[in-house]
Amino acid sequence: MDSPTTEGAPITILPHSAEWAELLASEAKELRTALDLWLVAEIEHIGSTAVAELSAKPVIDIMAPVCDLESSRGAIAAAESVGYCSSALRFGMHCARTHPWRSSTRP
């Protein structure tokens, strides 16, 4: 099912896929290595793709918990080193997206 966005590009909603958890596991492994100095708990699969049997946009949302934003600023460069790019601080969190070429994050 496609729905228009405010920018005119469609948003694709897909039936739940077991592959989404596998994609998270792959990304989390790489992120754990890159962010080990800053992580204070396990990397979590969050968002609609984490909910079994829920249709969702095929975007894997990941939370990598750190002690606080100030002491974790070095994590930004570490995440960038494995293909993530930083975006603006939102909701009191650093936000990052993978580069489009990181096919391992796209179902």
C-alpha atoms as one frame of an Amber mdcrd trajectory, in Angstrom:
protein
   0.000   0.000   0.000   1.400   3.405  -0.982   0.341   6.728   0.510   1.489
  10.186  -0.534   3.797  12.175   1.746   3.898  15.919   2.113   6.814  15.920
  -0.335   4.913  13.881  -2.910   7.062  10.741  -2.611   5.101   7.613  -1.701
   5.506   5.792   1.588   5.379   2.032   1.163   3.772  -0.039   3.908   4.619
  -3.748   3.866   3.311  -6.738   5.794   5.524  -7.659   8.756   8.663  -9.553
   7.789  10.797 -11.818   9.985  13.739 -10.453   7.985  13.443  -7.151   9.846
  14.702  -8.739  13.088  17.575 -10.324  11.150  18.493  -6.948   9.667  18.479
  -5.424  13.142  20.771  -8.190  14.418  23.247  -7.524  11.624  23.215  -3.754
  12.170  23.371  -4.091  15.966  26.461  -6.284  15.741  28.295  -3.673  13.688
  27.049  -0.806  15.838  28.043  -2.586  19.079  31.600  -2.788  17.783  31.668
   0.851  16.691  29.876   2.277  19.742  31.185   0.000  22.493  32.840   2.870
  24.419  29.526   4.710  24.808  26.830   2.026  25.109  25.243   1.600  28.537
  22.761  -1.139  27.573  21.850  -3.417  24.674  21.003  -1.941  21.297  17.229
  -2.157  20.819  14.957  -2.687  17.816  12.270   0.000  18.167   9.485   1.350
  15.997   6.841  -0.359  13.919   9.137  -2.959  12.348   9.829  -4.313  15.849
   6.161  -5.203  16.399   5.283  -8.708  15.247   2.508  -8.898  12.676   2.261
  -5.113  12.280   2.524  -3.732   8.751   5.139  -0.997   8.569   7.429   1.142
   6.459  10.483  -1.035   5.750  12.780   1.157   7.863  14.590  -0.482  10.770
  14.597   1.898  13.760  17.425   1.289  16.205  18.122   2.729  19.661  21.693
   2.670  20.954  21.459   3.849  24.589  24.229   6.035  25.990  24.758   7.653
  29.393  24.105  11.189  28.175  24.366  13.208  24.985  27.329  15.329  26.011
  29.628  12.461  26.948  28.611  10.466  23.862  29.445  13.051  21.194  32.331
  10.842  20.025  29.769   8.191  19.116  28.675  10.336  16.175  32.013   9.933
  14.383  32.086   6.250  15.350  28.646   5.686  13.797  29.682   7.640  10.711
  32.686   5.325  10.352  30.305   2.405   9.728  28.053   4.248   7.280  25.622
   6.248   9.396  25.185   9.985   9.002  24.173  12.309  11.778  21.092  14.479
  11.592  19.773  17.182  13.885  19.247  16.569  17.574  15.580  15.677  18.036
  13.576  14.771  21.115  16.734  14.894  23.234  18.419  12.225  21.087  21.135
  12.064  18.473  19.489  10.818  15.303  21.255   9.046  12.485  20.316   7.412
   9.234  22.227   4.990   7.128  23.503   6.021   3.758  21.271   4.770   0.908
  24.024   2.397  -0.220  23.845   0.402   3.026  21.658  -2.258   1.482  21.893
  -4.390   4.629  19.433  -2.007   6.287  16.829  -2.171   3.554  14.501  -5.153
   3.297
